[in-house]
Amino acid sequence: MDAINDLKKEHEGIRLMLQVLQAVSRKLGRGERINAQHLGGIMEFLSIFVDKCHHGKEEEFLFPALEASGIPREGGPIGAMLAEHDQGRRIVSELRDAVKSYNSGDKSAADSIKSRIDAYVELLTQHIEKENTVLFVMADARLDTAKDSELVKAFERLENERIGAGKHEEFHEFLHELDHEYLGWGGVDGNGKHATWNSGE
């Protein structure tokens, strides 16, 4: 399904950001200073791309389509994914406060940033794996081509409304900048493979 492939491609971008976050955490653990502009851009990526765009597509369109196909919301994978989305939002909110303190000169905030990053990386790594191997498999099995086409159009509309024309490409370029700065052009994922983000644009 094209709609599911779109979400999977976004997962690759998020995974690359998670690797950048791990590198940032390690630097903070060594007492190194992190570029304030990079931190600001990372927070924008987490808030806009991950939450408003990616999670928005799932919560507003994919999950309701799966419910309509007979997959229960409560007590099933959809409810679990929604709970994890909320958990991620709480961590990002705490991370935003810690970054604000850090950029204001509070050196002790580095520990708070590191702990929030570590929690977020652990949550999202497991979350993406569950969506890719469970929820998206269900979607491929239950949703037909007509619903797929409907979802693709809805995703495009949401992306234009939430992040605006050209912003997706800006996020893509920013990720490449961070990849170069923190991972040396091509981070390595948990399977020893180099992470890339082919946005499909």
Secondary structure, 3 states (H helix, E strand, C coil): CHHHHHHHHHHHHHHHHHHHHHHHHHHHHCCCCCCHHHHHHHHHHHHHHHHHHHHHHHHHHHHHHHHHCCCCCCCCHHHHHHHHHHHHHHHHHHHHHHHHHHHCCCCCHHHHHHHHHHHHHHHHHHHHHHHHHHHHHHHHHHCCHHHHHHHHHHHHHHHHHHCCCCHHHHHHHHHHHHHHHHHCCCCECCCCCECCCCCCC
